[in-house]
Amino acid sequence: MAIPVFDGKIDAYWWVICTEKYFKHWRTPETLKMIVVGLAMKGPPLTWWLRWYPRHRWVNWDAFSAIFLWQFKPEWRVILPLPDDEENLELQPTVMDEGIN
């Protein structure tokens, strides 16, 4: 089983589900999950990851998946509030947000 690569073309929620299956299959320890996530990004999501992760190295998979969905599944923002630590984060619209109002 290979880690699914997220390039923004597939549904972000589907990627989270597939990545969780990958973690369960390989029994990935919590301490390695965020390293694996960094290897599973490509294109604009990788650019976002490279800017975001160095400032949030403390984050675990559960917190990351909520932040990731907030960023890459903008239609869910009304039902998926940011964790408290992220409220002051300068979130910039991504390529994925273009044309969404």
Backbone bond lengths (Angstrom), bond angles and torsions (degrees), N, CA, C in turn:
res aa  C-N    CA-C-N  psi(-1)  N-CA   C-N-CA  omega(-1)  CA-C   N-CA-C  phi
1 M - - - 1.456 - - 1.529 108.67 -
2 A 1.324 116.14 128.09 1.466 121.57 -178.97 1.525 110.00 -101.05
3 I 1.331 115.18 151.31 1.461 119.94 175.80 1.527 108.54 -67.29
4 P 1.329 118.05 132.74 1.461 119.08 177.42 1.529 110.08 -71.56
5 V 1.311 116.00 137.79 1.469 121.07 179.42 1.522 108.23 -93.87
6 F 1.338 115.78 132.77 1.461 120.29 178.60 1.512 109.26 -105.11
7 D 1.332 115.17 117.28 1.460 120.97 178.20 1.523 111.68 -116.91
8 G 1.323 116.48 5.92 1.452 121.63 -179.94 1.513 113.83 91.59
9 K 1.316 117.59 -8.31 1.464 120.75 -178.64 1.527 112.44 -88.10
10 I 1.325 116.39 -24.06 1.462 119.10 176.05 1.526 108.38 -96.61
11 D 1.305 116.37 162.97 1.455 121.26 179.83 1.528 110.45 -64.19
12 A 1.321 116.52 131.76 1.466 121.42 -177.35 1.529 112.07 -62.44
13 Y 1.326 117.11 -39.55 1.463 119.46 179.63 1.525 110.69 -66.30
14 W 1.315 117.11 -39.75 1.464 121.10 177.03 1.529 109.92 -60.98
15 W 1.334 116.99 -40.66 1.465 120.69 178.70 1.530 110.31 -62.10
16 V 1.329 117.50 -42.96 1.468 120.97 178.80 1.529 109.98 -60.66
17 I 1.327 117.09 -45.82 1.469 120.61 179.51 1.528 110.74 -60.56
18 C 1.333 116.90 -47.08 1.473 120.77 -179.46 1.524 111.52 -65.12
19 T 1.318 116.88 -37.00 1.462 120.67 179.09 1.525 110.34 -67.88
20 E 1.321 117.54 -39.56 1.468 120.35 176.03 1.524 110.87 -62.61
21 K 1.329 117.63 -39.10 1.471 120.65 175.97 1.528 110.24 -62.85
22 Y 1.325 116.58 -40.80 1.464 121.57 177.82 1.530 109.88 -60.35
23 F 1.331 116.40 -47.60 1.467 120.36 179.71 1.532 111.24 -59.87
24 K 1.319 117.22 -42.69 1.469 119.98 179.05 1.520 111.01 -65.80
25 H 1.319 116.68 -44.85 1.463 121.14 -178.76 1.529 111.37 -58.47
26 W 1.320 116.29 -45.62 1.465 121.14 -177.18 1.529 112.98 -92.65
27 R 1.331 116.65 2.62 1.474 121.35 -179.16 1.528 110.64 50.43
28 T 1.304 114.36 50.12 1.466 121.08 -177.37 1.520 109.66 -68.83
29 P 1.332 117.61 123.97 1.467 119.43 178.07 1.530 110.67 -68.35
30 E 1.306 115.48 150.20 1.464 121.98 -179.35 1.531 111.10 -51.89
31 T 1.313 117.01 -37.16 1.466 121.31 -177.20 1.526 113.35 -67.04
32 L 1.325 117.96 -19.50 1.470 120.81 -179.47 1.523 113.82 -103.41
33 K 1.303 117.81 -12.89 1.466 120.18 -174.07 1.526 112.75 -57.70
34 M 1.308 118.13 -43.55 1.460 119.56 -177.02 1.526 111.74 -70.93
35 I 1.305 117.87 -29.01 1.467 120.68 174.96 1.522 109.21 -67.18
36 V 1.321 116.47 -43.87 1.466 121.46 178.62 1.528 110.07 -62.23
37 V 1.327 117.17 -41.67 1.462 120.96 179.48 1.528 110.50 -58.12
38 G 1.312 117.13 -42.69 1.465 120.07 178.97 1.517 113.10 -59.83
39 L 1.309 116.76 -30.68 1.466 121.23 178.89 1.526 112.12 -79.83
40 A 1.327 116.55 -12.35 1.464 121.26 -175.12 1.527 112.73 -102.27
41 M 1.320 117.69 13.95 1.461 121.75 179.13 1.523 109.81 -107.95
42 K 1.335 114.92 149.63 1.460 121.20 -178.41 1.530 108.69 -151.35
43 G 1.311 117.43 147.25 1.461 121.39 176.06 1.520 112.06 68.73
44 P 1.351 117.73 -143.97 1.465 120.86 -179.24 1.533 113.96 -55.68
45 P 1.340 120.08 -38.35 1.466 118.07 176.11 1.534 112.90 -62.35
46 L 1.320 117.58 -34.20 1.464 120.07 176.81 1.523 110.16 -66.47
47 T 1.325 117.05 -40.88 1.468 120.67 176.93 1.520 109.89 -59.22
48 W 1.335 117.16 -45.47 1.464 121.28 177.28 1.525 110.16 -59.99
49 W 1.335 117.27 -47.39 1.465 122.77 -179.12 1.531 111.07 -57.80
50 L 1.320 116.86 -45.26 1.464 120.96 -177.49 1.525 111.97 -65.15
51 R 1.317 118.28 -28.51 1.467 121.41 175.49 1.521 111.16 -82.96
52 W 1.318 116.85 -37.12 1.457 121.51 -172.70 1.528 113.31 -80.73
53 Y 1.316 117.81 -48.49 1.461 121.04 -170.14 1.537 115.09 -61.48
54 P 1.332 120.44 -42.50 1.473 118.09 -178.97 1.533 113.78 -57.00
55 R 1.324 117.33 -26.26 1.469 120.84 178.70 1.523 112.71 -90.55
56 H 1.342 117.04 -2.99 1.466 120.66 -174.91 1.524 111.96 -137.30
57 R 1.285 117.58 40.93 1.469 121.37 -177.19 1.529 112.84 -63.72
58 W 1.305 118.22 -18.35 1.459 123.50 -178.87 1.520 112.65 -76.59
59 V 1.321 118.08 -15.59 1.462 121.74 -170.41 1.530 111.77 -69.24
60 N 1.332 115.90 145.94 1.469 120.37 175.35 1.533 108.68 -103.10
61 W 1.329 116.33 176.96 1.463 120.96 -176.37 1.529 112.01 -60.12
62 D 1.326 117.93 -43.64 1.464 120.18 -177.56 1.525 111.41 -61.19
63 A 1.325 116.78 -46.94 1.465 119.97 178.45 1.525 110.43 -65.81
64 F 1.326 116.52 -42.95 1.464 119.94 179.78 1.522 111.51 -60.33
65 S 1.322 117.80 -44.77 1.468 119.42 -176.38 1.531 110.85 -61.83
66 A 1.332 118.42 -35.92 1.465 120.86 176.37 1.527 110.73 -66.89
67 I 1.329 116.73 -45.01 1.469 121.08 179.00 1.526 110.49 -65.05
68 F 1.316 116.35 -41.61 1.465 122.18 178.67 1.530 110.44 -60.02
69 L 1.325 116.97 -46.33 1.464 120.06 179.25 1.523 111.01 -65.78
70 W 1.323 117.31 -36.76 1.465 120.41 177.26 1.528 109.35 -60.94
71 Q 1.317 116.24 -39.30 1.463 121.27 -177.76 1.529 112.85 -76.55
72 F 1.315 117.60 -43.49 1.465 120.81 -170.44 1.531 114.84 -108.40
73 K 1.304 117.06 1.49 1.470 121.13 173.94 1.529 106.43 -132.53
74 P 1.344 117.14 65.98 1.467 121.40 -171.09 1.522 114.50 -58.34
75 E 1.322 117.56 -25.63 1.466 118.88 179.29 1.530 111.79 -67.18
76 W 1.316 118.10 -13.08 1.466 122.24 178.49 1.526 112.66 -93.63
77 R 1.312 118.46 -1.61 1.470 120.41 -174.34 1.522 113.36 -59.56
78 V 1.310 117.61 -30.14 1.467 119.84 -179.98 1.522 112.17 -71.08
79 I 1.332 117.04 -23.57 1.471 119.82 -179.74 1.523 112.81 -109.32
80 L 1.321 116.82 -2.67 1.460 120.99 -175.67 1.525 109.10 -128.08
81 P 1.341 117.37 78.45 1.460 119.03 -179.21 1.520 111.01 -65.20
82 L 1.317 114.51 151.92 1.455 119.77 177.11 1.515 110.58 -68.40
83 P 1.328 117.31 145.13 1.469 119.43 170.97 1.531 109.46 -59.20
84 D 1.321 117.56 152.22 1.460 122.34 -176.32 1.514 113.62 -49.68
85 D 1.325 118.05 -41.17 1.457 121.28 -177.12 1.518 112.75 -67.28
86 E 1.299 118.13 -16.03 1.456 121.69 -176.85 1.520 112.93 -98.16
87 E 1.325 118.59 -7.39 1.454 120.06 -174.51 1.516 112.82 -61.79
88 N 1.314 117.97 -30.46 1.454 120.99 -179.42 1.517 113.16 -91.73
89 L 1.304 116.97 0.41 1.454 122.09 -179.22 1.519 110.34 -69.25
90 E 1.319 116.46 134.83 1.456 120.71 176.14 1.518 108.19 -79.68
91 L 1.308 116.83 94.59 1.458 120.86 179.48 1.514 108.58 -90.09
92 Q 1.300 114.97 121.62 1.450 121.22 178.88 1.518 108.71 -96.92
93 P 1.330 116.91 143.03 1.464 117.75 174.02 1.522 109.67 -58.82
94 T 1.300 116.08 142.93 1.455 120.58 179.50 1.512 109.83 -101.98
95 V 1.299 115.53 175.18 1.456 121.04 174.97 1.524 109.27 -55.87
96 M 1.346 116.38 -32.82 1.456 120.66 -178.78 1.529 111.39 -66.57
97 D 1.366 117.84 -23.11 1.457 121.76 -176.22 1.525 113.21 -85.29
98 E 1.316 118.55 -13.44 1.456 121.03 -175.52 1.515 110.22 -57.73
99 G 1.310 114.17 131.33 1.453 119.33 178.12 1.515 114.18 84.06
100 I 1.323 117.86 1.96 1.463 121.15 178.81 1.515 108.04 -104.12
101 N 1.308 117.31 121.35 1.470 121.56 178.75 1.496 110.18 -124.94
